[in-house]
Amino acid sequence: MTFAWYGHLKFKEVSLWKVILVSWGIAFLEYCFQVPANRIGYGQFNATELKVIQEVITLVVFLCFAVFYLKEEIRWNYIVGFVLIVLAVFFVFKKW
């Protein structure tokens, strides 16, 4: 979803309706993988755990995308935010 939502930012000269259609096509392909992955994973993980896994993967992919594709820098507060998300993962997956 990262590329579908943010990939067009480097193509400001392309009309909006075209980037919307391309983004929908990319998102459709990604959903073709995400929906079966959730179906397969549900049972081994509950819905909340699946969502947390998905969000962590999305954030890691986005961070790489922002740095390598959009050429943005990583700031210290982004790192702090990611550390807090890792703590959230700990609390979600910890068997209390």
C-alpha positions as a Markdown table, in Angstrom:
| # | Residue | x | y | z |
|---|---|---|---|---|
| 1 | Met | 0.0 | 0.0 | 0.0 |
| 2 | Thr | 2.9 | 2.3 | 0.6 |
| 3 | Phe | 3.7 | 2.6 | -3.1 |
| 4 | Ala | 0.1 | 2.9 | -4.1 |
| 5 | Trp | -0.5 | 5.7 | -1.6 |
| 6 | Tyr | 2.8 | 7.6 | -1.8 |
| 7 | Gly | 4.6 | 6.5 | -5.0 |
| 8 | His | 2.9 | 9.2 | -7.1 |
| 9 | Leu | 4.4 | 12.0 | -5.0 |
| 10 | Lys | 7.4 | 12.0 | -7.4 |
| 11 | Phe | 5.2 | 12.3 | -10.4 |
| 12 | Lys | 3.5 | 15.7 | -9.9 |
| 13 | Glu | 3.2 | 16.3 | -13.6 |
| 14 | Val | 0.9 | 13.3 | -14.1 |
| 15 | Ser | -2.8 | 14.1 | -13.8 |
| 16 | Leu | -4.5 | 13.1 | -10.6 |
| 17 | Trp | -7.0 | 10.7 | -12.3 |
| 18 | Lys | -4.1 | 8.7 | -13.8 |
| 19 | Val | -2.3 | 8.3 | -10.5 |
| 20 | Ile | -5.6 | 7.3 | -8.9 |
| 21 | Leu | -6.1 | 4.5 | -11.4 |
| 22 | Val | -2.5 | 3.3 | -11.1 |
| 23 | Ser | -2.7 | 3.4 | -7.3 |
| 24 | Trp | -6.0 | 1.4 | -7.3 |
| 25 | Gly | -4.3 | -1.2 | -9.5 |
| 26 | Ile | -1.3 | -1.5 | -7.2 |
| 27 | Ala | -3.6 | -1.6 | -4.1 |
| 28 | Phe | -5.7 | -4.3 | -5.7 |
| 29 | Leu | -2.6 | -6.5 | -6.2 |
| 30 | Glu | -1.5 | -5.9 | -2.7 |
| 31 | Tyr | -5.0 | -6.8 | -1.4 |
| 32 | Cys | -4.8 | -10.1 | -3.3 |
| 33 | Phe | -1.9 | -11.0 | -1.0 |
| 34 | Gln | -3.1 | -9.4 | 2.2 |
| 35 | Val | -6.6 | -10.9 | 2.4 |
| 36 | Pro | -5.4 | -14.5 | 2.0 |
| 37 | Ala | -2.5 | -13.9 | 4.4 |
| 38 | Asn | -5.0 | -12.7 | 7.0 |
| 39 | Arg | -7.2 | -15.7 | 6.3 |
| 40 | Ile | -4.3 | -18.1 | 6.7 |
| 41 | Gly | -2.9 | -16.4 | 9.8 |
| 42 | Tyr | -6.2 | -16.1 | 11.6 |
| 43 | Gly | -6.3 | -18.9 | 14.2 |
| 44 | Gln | -2.6 | -18.9 | 14.8 |
| 45 | Phe | -3.0 | -15.2 | 15.6 |
| 46 | Asn | -6.1 | -13.3 | 16.7 |
| 47 | Ala | -7.3 | -10.3 | 14.7 |
| 48 | Thr | -5.6 | -7.7 | 16.9 |
| 49 | Glu | -2.3 | -9.5 | 16.6 |
| 50 | Leu | -2.7 | -9.7 | 12.8 |
| 51 | Lys | -3.4 | -6.0 | 12.7 |
| 52 | Val | -0.3 | -5.2 | 14.8 |
| 53 | Ile | 1.9 | -7.4 | 12.6 |
| 54 | Gln | 0.5 | -5.6 | 9.5 |
| 55 | Glu | 1.1 | -2.2 | 10.9 |
| 56 | Val | 4.7 | -3.0 | 11.9 |
| 57 | Ile | 5.4 | -4.3 | 8.4 |
| 58 | Thr | 3.8 | -1.3 | 6.9 |
| 59 | Leu | 5.9 | 1.1 | 9.0 |
| 60 | Val | 9.1 | -0.7 | 8.2 |
| 61 | Val | 8.4 | -0.7 | 4.5 |
| 62 | Phe | 7.3 | 3.0 | 4.6 |
| 63 | Leu | 10.5 | 3.9 | 6.4 |
| 64 | Cys | 12.6 | 2.3 | 3.7 |
| 65 | Phe | 10.4 | 3.8 | 1.0 |
| 66 | Ala | 10.7 | 7.3 | 2.5 |
| 67 | Val | 14.5 | 7.1 | 2.8 |
| 68 | Phe | 15.4 | 5.3 | -0.5 |
| 69 | Tyr | 12.6 | 6.4 | -2.9 |
| 70 | Leu | 11.5 | 9.8 | -1.6 |
| 71 | Lys | 15.0 | 10.7 | -0.3 |
| 72 | Glu | 13.8 | 11.8 | 3.1 |
| 73 | Glu | 15.9 | 11.8 | 6.2 |
| 74 | Ile | 15.2 | 9.9 | 9.4 |
| 75 | Arg | 14.8 | 12.2 | 12.4 |
| 76 | Trp | 15.4 | 11.4 | 16.0 |
| 77 | Asn | 11.7 | 11.7 | 16.8 |
| 78 | Tyr | 10.8 | 9.1 | 14.2 |
| 79 | Ile | 13.2 | 6.7 | 15.9 |
| 80 | Val | 11.5 | 7.4 | 19.2 |
| 81 | Gly | 8.1 | 6.8 | 17.7 |
| 82 | Phe | 9.2 | 3.5 | 16.2 |
| 83 | Val | 10.7 | 2.4 | 19.6 |
| 84 | Leu | 7.3 | 3.1 | 21.1 |
| 85 | Ile | 5.6 | 1.0 | 18.4 |
| 86 | Val | 8.0 | -1.9 | 19.2 |
| 87 | Leu | 6.9 | -1.5 | 22.9 |
| 88 | Ala | 3.3 | -1.7 | 21.7 |
| 89 | Val | 4.1 | -5.0 | 19.9 |
| 90 | Phe | 5.6 | -6.3 | 23.1 |
| 91 | Phe | 2.5 | -5.5 | 25.1 |
| 92 | Val | 0.2 | -7.0 | 22.4 |
| 93 | Phe | 2.1 | -10.3 | 22.1 |
| 94 | Lys | 3.1 | -10.7 | 25.8 |
| 95 | Lys | 1.1 | -13.5 | 27.4 |
| 96 | Trp | 0.0 | -12.0 | 30.7 |
